[in-house]
Amino acid sequence: METAVSVASKSALKKHIITGQLKQEMLDAIYDYSLTLRVSESTKELYLQRLRMFGLWLMKQGIKRFISVEKGHINCLYNSL
């Protein structure tokens, strides 16, 4: 069941990124991060789009939460680029 915060995060993020395919916990983390950004809207959109791409890559690796990321995952991502 989604909380009010989760519904709000989806709604707010939709103006910056495509929210489909990401787990709700990842969307909530991205939303929380977006609240801390003190940059232009275009820069915010760029940051959030890249974070979404990272989240999708993590899900392909079987990782469902940003908090579960380890240094090895970051190295693997950079090696795949």
ZIUR-V90702 format. One line per field, one symbol per residue. phi: phi as a letter, one per 20 degrees, with the letter a starting at -180 (. if undefined). psi: psi as a letter, one per 40 degrees, with the letter a starting at -180 (. if undefined). burial: I if it has 16 or more other ideal C-beta (glycine too) atoms within 10 Angstrom, else O. A space follows every 10 residues. Layout:
phi=???
psi=???
burial=???
This chain:
phi=.eefffffff fffgfdbfef nefgffffff fgfffefdcf fffgffgfff ffffffffff enddcffefd ggfffffffe e
psi=hiiddddddd ddddedihei eiiddddddd dddddehgii dddddddddd dddddddddd eehehdeehi ddddddddde .
burial=OOOOOOOOII OOIOOIIOIO OIOOOIIIII IOOIOOOOOO OOOIOOIIOO IIOIIOOIOO OOIOOIOOOO OOOOOOOOOO O
